[in-house]
Each structure stands twice: as structure tokens, then as C-alpha cells.
């Protein structure tokens, strides 16, 4: 798929409750992980046609991110991010994804600790 790297669907501040972390208490109690996603897709066809069939269903992307995050039990935020990116990249119209995941309870002095990854289809 050829895409303009400037064509992006943004999903902002998607809060998910999941088991994440390496400590015993983190394996029992769910924590909030905030997901910000940049989904790279070709928006030109939908922009011209105004036809839903030409667009990436961003509600579906949002639902997939929430379902996968809340159903996970990874130890590392990095692994959760990689898993979510892999899952989103399976969608037909997605060429690449950049995800930022914030974990609030991991920070002693900051608002959160976050990881950001970028993945392209075929890499």
C-alpha cells in the first residue's frame, strides 16, 4: 500500500484498564493505560468520494485497541505496545501505526511513564 505519511487518523486518550507490570500487586490489580494512536492510512479516496467504504473505520480501530489492551496480561508496556501495533497492522487499510502508551502508576514523581513505538506494514 502506498500512503502519504501525512494522512493520519488520530485516536487520543483512550483509557484502558489492564493487568500490566512485573510486581505482584500489578499482577492482581488493573491499572489504567492511556493509548494515543496515530494510524497511517491513505485518506485521499475517502476524502474525494465521501463514501464510508473508502475509509478506514476508526471506531473499529478504537474498539480493537481497547479489547486487546484490556484482555492482555503482559509484564512490559513495551510488549503491550508491540502487540497492539501488530494487531492494528493486520487491518487492510492500515499502512503504519505510531502508538504512545502511558502508565500512570509506574511513575514516582512524574505524571506517567510512557513508551512510543512506530511500526510499518511489512517490517
Buried (B, 14 or more C-beta within 10 A) or exposed (E): EEBEEEBBBEBEEBEBEBBBBEEEEBEEEEBBBBBBBBBBBBBEEBEEEEEEEBBBBBEEBBEBBBEBBEEBEBBEBEEBBBBBBEBBBEBEBBBBBBBBBBBBBBEEEEEBBBBEBEBBBEE
